[in-house]
């Protein structure tokens, strides 16, 4: 399975971006109706950004909170800057592939076609059950711009209001 989106993050930076938290992410379908089984049902963050920085974050959340094989609440993640133009100034392509056909199985994150992070089923501390609970099921896709939270901090009086995240497309591919 691969999920890809062309997104322009909210075009706001500096003090005006304090508290902005745009994201393109997926939660395991078993989360619906339960709401107490995170992170065990899996969360794959295809793109997250905070406070208008020129950085894209990709993360897997799994196992138990706190700690566990995915180091919750942080998760297992990597990041990279948008190149050419900033993440906020133009559209970039964000892609996550869940590849269960390889050994070890992998999740790979791409920005504009370039892999910048991956997590494998044989990561230290990962066991087969935790991996399967995190990736061997359907997901629902979420695209949102949260304001404030534990990661970006709260908006301030300098925070610009109402700057949208623009979506060109979202594609889901299955093998």
C-alpha positions in Angstrom: 0.0 0.0 0.0 1.2 3.5 -0.7 -0.5 6.8 0.1 0.6 10.0 -1.6 -0.5 13.6 -1.4 0.5 16.8 -3.0 0.3 19.5 -0.3 1.2 23.1 0.3 1.5 23.7 4.0 0.0 26.8 5.4 2.0 29.7 3.9 2.9 31.3 7.2 6.3 31.3 8.9 8.1 33.0 11.8 6.2 34.3 14.8 3.0 34.3 12.8 3.2 30.5 12.5 3.4 29.8 16.3 1.0 26.9 17.1 0.4 25.8 13.5 0.5 22.0 13.1 -0.5 20.8 9.6 -0.6 17.0 9.0 -1.3 14.3 6.6 -1.6 11.1 8.6 -3.4 7.7 9.0 -4.8 5.9 12.0 -5.5 2.2 12.2 -9.2 1.5 11.5 -9.6 -0.2 14.8 -9.3 3.2 16.5 -12.8 4.1 15.4 -15.3 3.5 18.2 -12.6 2.6 20.8 -10.4 5.7 21.2 -8.4 4.0 23.9 -6.3 1.7 21.8 -3.7 4.2 20.6 -0.8 3.7 19.7 -1.4 -0.1 19.5 -3.6 0.2 16.4 -0.8 2.1 14.5 -0.5 5.7 13.4 1.5 6.6 10.3 2.3 10.3 10.0 3.0 10.9 6.3 3.7 14.6 6.9 3.7 16.8 9.9 5.1 20.2 10.4 5.1 22.7 13.3 5.4 26.4 13.6 6.0 27.1 9.9 9.5 25.6 9.8 10.8 24.3 6.5 10.9 20.7 7.8 8.8 17.6 7.0 8.4 14.9 9.7 7.4 11.3 9.1 6.7 9.0 12.0 5.3 5.6 13.0 3.5 5.3 16.3 2.9 1.7 17.7 2.9 -0.5 20.7 2.3 1.0 24.1 2.4 4.4 25.6 4.7 5.4 27.3 7.7 3.7 25.9 7.4 0.5 23.9 9.1 -0.3 20.6 8.1 3.0 19.0 9.4 5.1 21.9 6.0 6.7 22.6 4.9 9.4 22.8 7.6 10.5 20.3 7.3 7.5 17.9 9.9 6.4 15.4 10.5 9.3 13.0 12.7 11.1 10.7 12.7 14.5 9.1 14.0 16.4 6.1 13.8 20.0 4.7 11.8 20.8 1.6 14.2 21.6 -1.1 13.9 24.0 -4.0 11.1 26.0 -2.4 10.0 25.9 1.2 7.3 23.6 2.4 5.0 26.6 2.8 5.8 28.3 -0.6 4.7 25.6 -3.0 3.2 22.1 -3.4 5.4 19.2 -2.5 4.6 15.4 -2.8 4.5 13.4 0.4 4.4 9.6 0.1 4.3 6.7 2.6 4.7 3.1 1.5 3.9 0.1 3.7 5.8 -2.7 2.0 4.8 -6.1 3.4 6.4 -7.9 0.4 10.0 -7.5 1.6 11.8 -9.2 4.4 12.0 -7.5 6.7 8.7 -5.6 6.0 9.2 -1.8 5.8 7.5 1.5 5.9 9.2 4.1 3.8 8.7 7.9 3.8 9.4 10.1 0.7 9.5 13.8 0.0 9.3 14.8 -3.6 10.2 11.2 -4.7 13.3 11.0 -2.4 13.2 8.5 0.5 14.2 10.2 3.7 13.2 7.7 6.4 12.2 4.1 6.9 11.3 1.7 9.7 11.5 -2.1 9.4 9.7 -4.9 11.2 13.0 -6.0 12.7 13.8 -2.6 14.3 15.3 -3.1 17.8 12.5 -4.0 20.3 9.9 -4.6 17.6 8.1 -7.9 17.7 5.9 -9.5 15.1 2.7 -8.9 17.0 3.3 -5.2 17.6 4.3 -4.8 13.9 1.2 -6.6 12.7 -1.1 -4.6 15.0 0.4 -1.4 13.7 0.4 -2.1 9.9 -1.6 -5.3 9.0 -5.0 -3.7 8.6 -6.9 -0.8 6.9 -6.3 2.8 7.8 -8.3 6.0 7.6 -6.6 9.1 6.3 -6.7 12.4 8.1 -5.6 15.8 6.6 -5.8 18.6 9.1 -4.3 21.8 10.5 -4.4 21.7 14.3 -3.7 24.9 16.2 -1.7 24.4 19.4 -0.8 21.2 21.2 2.0 19.6 23.0 4.4 19.7 20.1 4.0 23.2 18.6 2.9 25.0 21.7 0.0 27.4 21.9 -0.7 30.2 19.4 0.2 33.7 20.6 -1.1 37.1 19.8 1.3 37.2 16.9 -0.1 34.0 15.3 -1.8 34.6 12.0 -5.4 33.3 11.8 -7.0 31.1 9.2 -4.1 30.3 6.9 -5.1 27.1 5.0 -3.2 24.0 4.0 -3.8 23.4 0.3 -4.4 19.9 -1.1 -3.9 19.2 -4.8 -4.6 15.4 -4.6 -4.5 12.3 -2.4 -3.9 9.0 -4.0 -4.0 5.5 -2.4 -2.3 2.6 -4.2 -2.6 -1.1 -3.5 -0.6 -3.9 -4.9 
